Every structure is written in structure tokens, then in C-alpha cells.
């Protein structure tokens, strides 16, 4: 609860969400859906604060390179 009450949980949930979505796109998306999804991931990451943004970029890059079940 110490992360949830002040709203800091998003610094963990948001990076986990975008990396999970990237994994889903890699596994199941049609090429045009993957392109749209990756554009959305970029937009969401660009709107994050610096620390979760940096973590999200690393996690998404890890997923793109073949790693599975990445999380912070």
C-alpha cells in the first residue's frame, strides 16, 4: 500500500504494462496491428516521467530482442 496511496505504483505498473503489450504484439498481432501497437507504446512511453520512461524503454527493448516475462 505504500506505493498505491501516493500514486507511485504507476512507476511499476506502466513499464510492466507496455512490456507485456509488446510481448503480446510479438506473439499474436498481424503486421499492421503490430505497427499500430508499437506506435501506441512509443506515445505512452513518451508521456511518462523520466524514471519509468527509461525503465520502459529498456524492458520493451528486452522483449523485442526475445526476452520473455520481463518485469520490474
C-alpha positions in Angstrom: 0.0 0.0 0.0 2.9 2.3 0.5 3.2 2.7 -3.3 -0.5 2.7 -4.1 -1.7 5.5 -1.8 0.6 8.3 -3.2 0.2 7.0 -6.8 3.7 5.7 -7.2 2.5 2.3 -8.2 2.3 3.6 -11.8 6.1 3.7 -11.9 5.9 -0.1 -11.7 2.6 -0.8 -13.5 3.2 1.3 -16.5 6.5 -0.2 -17.5 5.2 -3.7 -16.9 2.1 -2.9 -19.0 4.0 -1.7 -22.0 6.4 -4.6 -22.0 3.5 -7.1 -21.7 1.7 -5.4 -24.5 4.9 -5.6 -26.7 5.2 -9.3 -25.9 1.5 -9.7 -26.9 2.2 -7.9 -30.2 5.2 -10.0 -30.9 3.3 -13.2 -30.3 -0.1 -12.6 -31.8 -0.5 -9.4 -33.8 -0.9 -9.1 -37.5 1.8 -6.9 -39.1 -0.4 -3.8 -39.3 -1.7 -4.3 -35.8 1.9 -4.6 -34.5 2.8 -1.3 -36.3 -0.1 0.5 -34.7 0.5 -1.1 -31.3 4.2 -0.1 -31.3 3.3 3.4 -32.2 0.9 3.5 -29.2 3.7 2.1 -27.0 6.0 4.9 -28.1 3.4 7.5 -27.4 2.7 6.2 -23.9 6.4 5.9 -23.1 7.0 9.5 -24.4 4.3 10.8 -21.9 5.9 9.0 -18.9 8.1 10.6 -16.3 11.8 10.1 -16.8 12.5 7.1 -14.4 9.6 4.9 -15.6 10.3 6.0 -19.2 13.9 4.8 -19.0 12.8 1.5 -17.5 10.0 1.1 -20.0 12.4 1.6 -22.9 14.8 -1.0 -21.6 12.0 -3.5 -20.9 10.4 -3.1 -24.3 13.9 -3.4 -26.0 14.5 -6.6 -24.0 11.1 -8.0 -25.2 11.9 -7.1 -28.8 15.2 -8.9 -28.5 13.5 -12.1 -27.5 13.4 -12.0 -23.7 10.2 -13.2 -22.0 8.3 -12.2 -18.9 10.3 -9.1 -18.2 9.1 -7.0 -15.2 10.3 -4.5 -12.7 
